[in-house]
């Protein structure tokens, strides 16, 4: 019986050695690149390397001053391009009373670019604050003259609810001569509204939306009275309401009328 040649068996150890050498070389290259990147980052992160020289501020401002924002940022920057604490910078600007939102990013090689959104007041909140469309209360100092804005009032945690119901009522009155001058939710959970024509309405606790609808249903009838004008309406009754008239002396409590009946009690 003849024997087969053993050529391939002799070459396998040599191929394995070459593969190992290639893998070792690749591993060394990867480790070297990683080490170089690490050393480069350490070098660039050293104090004095790549300092931030420019703070670029973008946004449409009415009450904010870019110089004031720059000063706020300068007070918290404690590193260079790579080491500056971006969250610290963002929080510092966000804490300014007229700032609603802020975004910050690095622009090579020495710039912080910021986009700042200014608060837009929807109404006054109490005596010394403003509130925006989202129910966020803010207190700029000094407080701007905002007498033309409606006044909303309540506990600060209730601000989103007060804003939502104010917007609902404002929308419901879009085709009416009535404008909301003041809306209040007191500590007992009672709602009251004052309108621009001097009319005040007590809605009490419970389902404000339902009582608001009842008020909008009966008010045109009250307004149609030729000889007198309502001054105060109490909607806190389960099946009726009470009216105090401007032009007629009425005992405290006014005239009680059924919602489905005649306006004059």
Helices and strands as residue ranges (DSSP letters): H 7-44, E 54-58, H 66-74, H 86-94, E 99-107, E 111-118, E 121-125, E 129-132, E 137-138, E 151-153, G 156-158, H 159-172, E 180-185, E 191-195, E 200-204, H 208-223, E 230-234, E 240-245, E 255-258
